[in-house]
Amino acid sequence: MLEPLGGVLVLAWVTASQTPWAEIGYVRPKRWGRTAIVGIMFGCALKLLLKAIVMPILGADPINPAYHYLVGNTRALPGIAFYILVAGGFDEETVFRGFAFERLGKLLGTGVPAKAAIVLLTSAWFALVHYPDQGLAGVEQAAMTGLVFGTIFAVTGRIWIVMVAHAAFDLMAVAIIYGNLESTIAHLAFR
């Protein structure tokens, strides 16, 4: 449960350093409802696309052994849902998109080549932190989601949509595991 500490530390750093909140993507959306709906739909669709098409092409095991204990485990759902919202949605996006983009932007610049490099660097870092609990398949999937979420953040400079999409992505993963649908979805396109 130390993971959410990263996001809190970033917020403390923003306050202490007097860094404008907008520089880490904390920009109020014009329409919160639209941001939430688009983020949820996008996150769920991305998870299904990766599970049904991309990960099978990469040869990933359809079953995620790190989270297989969630199959039918109703008692675990509130805890994992809370963890996803705090650690995945808030913490990881605040650290890997907000903070890392701001700091690397100061170092590398804000042009298109610099932003592309930042997306690649942060995606690699994001992928590597998923290795200890999810192995190579987790790294591959996190690299792809990092590239997607990083590109969205690089283009928009706004964090809320990627926070919502990330939480929806992870919640969709839990729903798939809980319903014991991993193998079924992983074999939709490739039987």
C-alpha positions, 0 to 999 in steps of 0.5 A, spaced: 500 500 500 505 504 499 504 506 492 499 511 493 504 515 496 507 517 490 501 521 488 501 524 494 508 526 494 508 529 487 502 533 490 506 535 496 512 537 491 507 541 487 505 545 493 512 546 496 515 548 489 509 552 487 509 549 480 503 551 477 498 545 477 497 545 470 504 543 469 502 536 471 496 536 467 491 538 473 487 542 468 479 543 470 475 539 464 470 543 460 465 538 462 466 533 467 461 528 465 464 528 458 471 527 461 468 521 465 464 518 460 469 518 454 475 516 459 470 510 461 469 508 454 476 509 452 479 505 458 474 499 457 475 499 450 483 499 450 483 493 455 478 489 451 482 490 445 489 488 448 486 482 451 482 480 445 487 481 440 494 484 442 496 480 448 494 474 444 499 476 438 504 477 443 503 470 446 501 472 453 498 467 457 490 468 457 490 468 465 493 473 469 496 469 475 497 475 479 490 476 480 487 470 478 485 469 486 479 474 484 475 469 480 469 469 483 472 472 489 466 477 491 470 479 498 476 482 494 472 486 490 471 492 494 479 492 496 481 491 489 476 497 486 479 502 491 486 500 490 485 501 483 482 508 483 487 510 488 493 507 485 492 506 478 487 512 476 490 517 481 497 515 483 500 512 477 497 517 472 500 523 477 507 520 477 508 517 470 504 522 466 504 529 471 510 529 474 515 525 469 512 529 463 513 536 467 520 534 470 523 531 463 519 537 459 524 541 463 530 537 461 528 535 454 524 541 452 517 541 449 517 540 442 515 534 438 521 530 438 522 531 446 515 529 447 516 523 443 522 521 447 518 523 454 512 518 452 517 513 450 521 514 457 515 514 461 512 508 458 518 504 459 519 506 466 511 505 467 512 498 464 518 496 468 514 497 475 509 492 473 514 486 472 515 484 479 507 482 480 505 481 473 512 478 469 513 479 462 506 480 459 504 485 465 510 489 462 508 488 455 501 490 456 503 496 461 508 499 455 502 499 450 498 502 455 503 507 457 504 509 450 497 510 449 496 514 455 502 518 455 501 520 447 494 522 450 497 526 455 502 529 451 497 532 446 492 534 451 496 536 457 490 534 461 491 528 466 483 527 468 482 523 462 487 519 462 486 518 470 479 516 468 481 511 462 486 508 467 481 506 472 476 504 467 482 499 464 484 496 471 476 495 473 475 492 466 481 487 467 478 486 474 471 484 471 474 480 466 478 476 471 472 476 476 467 473 471 472 468 469 472 470 462 480 471 461 481 465 456 474 467 453 476 474 451 483 472 449 481 467 444 475 471 441 479 473 435 484 467 435 481 461 436 
